[in-house]
Amino acid sequence: MKQKTLSQHYKEKYGCKVYKLSIDGGMTCPNRDGKLGEGGCIYCSLSGSGDFAEKANGDIITQLENAKLRVQDKNKDGKYIAYFQPFTNTYAPIDYLEKIYYEAIKPDYIVGLAIATRPDCLDDDVIALLSEINKIKPVSVELGLQTIHDKTAEYINRGYKTQVWYDAVKRLKEKNLETVTHMIIGLPDETDEMITETAKAIGQTGCDGIKLHLLYVLKNTRLAEDYRQGKFETLTLEKYAELLKKCLDVLPEDIIIHRLTGDGAKKDLLSPLWSGDKKRVLNYINSVI
């Protein structure tokens, strides 16, 4: 692989090992609360893709401390990034966002802030706020794109046209904010060419990083209903690795690879079951890319 991994990037940038502490800002999503739609994207879990995050039943500092306790044995001399992960973490009044973002960067062990959000939830005042925080500690904004193909986006109930993502990346980059985009490999009815087109488009926008995810099916999602009805099949490990390599080949050398796959909570995983063995999956991927 010609690109750097996130761990390599962090070590170069901060001079030590860095872990993300996944916390919950207590927000929802316009694709769930009725503003754009209900139920969210068809693959999204009830926790809003925050299955491994701290729960929003404590203040931000308490969440950070609890999350740090879980991983500090693996990161004894390292630092941490406060990562607002579940749901849409810019979908709230600006005063509230300002409060929780500044609270999250207070501890000395926090070296940066990461915000997972939707490109259609980035008003100018939110970007201005993130730009101000970026002057204190580095800010990274993660955008859930998944695919550049609007037909697929409509099927997965994404709730916005791809042009909205292009515009969001441009506005974030104009403010020198680190921008990361998520894409999913294996979405129903997408060809190999369509998948690599998404990866290529992400690279061409100048995004600083990319998260490459496997499409997996979780219980209690609308995607699970289609899977049970035989409307699509999930990928084999071998096919996923093949597609992953094709994506990496069209990405620029200077983009940071934040993730090579994804894994859902095993208790909810329907398919593909091989994705639950993360060590085996990563070993195989690293042997072929």
Residue, then its C-alpha position, 0 to 999 in steps of 0.5 A: m500500500k503506497q498510502k500511510t495508515l492513520s496510526q503512521h500519520y498520528k505518530e508523525k504528527y504527534g510524535c507518539k501513539v494516539y487513540k480516538l476516544s469515541i463519545d456521544g454528543g447526544m444528537t440525532c440525525p435529520n434522516r431520523d427525526g423527520k426533517l429529511g426522513e425517518g429510520g436513517c440510512i438503511y444500513c445504520s444501527l439503532s445507535g447511529s453507527g456508534d456501537f462502540a462509543e460511550k453513552a450520552n449519560g454523562d458529561i463530556i469529560t466523564q465520557l472521555e475519562n471512561a473511554k480512556l480507562r478502557v484503552q489506556d493499557k494499550n496506550k500508556d505513553g500516548k495521547y488521545i483525540a476526542y471523537f464525536q462519533p454516533f449520529t450527526n455531530t453538527y446537528a444541534p444549535i451552535d451554542y450547544l456545539e460550542k459548549i461540548y466541543y470546547e469541553a472536549i478539548k480541555p484535557d491535556y491528554i486530548v490533542g485533537l477533535a474529530i467530528a463525524t457528520r453529514p455534509d448537509c449539516l455544515d452551516d457556515d456558523v458551524i464551519a466557522l466554529l470548527s475553524e476557531i477550534n482548529k487554531i487551538k487543537p487540530v480538528s478533523v471532520e468526517l463526512g458520510l458519503q458512502t457512494i458518489h452514485d445518486k441512484t445508490a444513495e437514493y436506495i440507501n436513503r442517504g437523504y442528499k445529492t452527491q453535489v452537497w458532499y462536493d460543496a462541503v469538502k470545498r468549504l471545509k478545505e477553504k478553512n484548512l480543516e482536515t477532511v475525511t470521507h467515508m465510503i462503503i464497498g459492496l453496496p447493492d447493485e454497484t459494479d466494481e467500476m462504480i466502487t472505484e469511481t467513488a474512491k477516485a472522486i474522493g481522492q480528486t477532491g483533495c480530501d486528507g483522509i478516507k475511511l473504507h468500509l465493508l458493507y455488513v448487515l446488522k439486525n434491526t435495520r432495513l438493509a436486513e429486510d432486503y438481505r433476508q429477501g435475497k435482494f443482494e449478497t454480501l461480499t466474500l473476504e477475497k472479493y472485498a480485498e480485491l475491491l479494496k486494492k482497486c480503490l487504493d490503486v486509484l487513490p493519491e499517495d498522500i491521502i491517509i487511510h483511516r480504515l481498511t474495513g469495518d466491523g459491526a457489533k457481533k451480537d447484531l451481525l447477520s452477514p458476512l460473518w467473516s467480518g466478525d474476525k477482525k484479526r483474521v480479516l486484517n491479516y488477509i487484507n495486509s497480505v494481498i494489498 
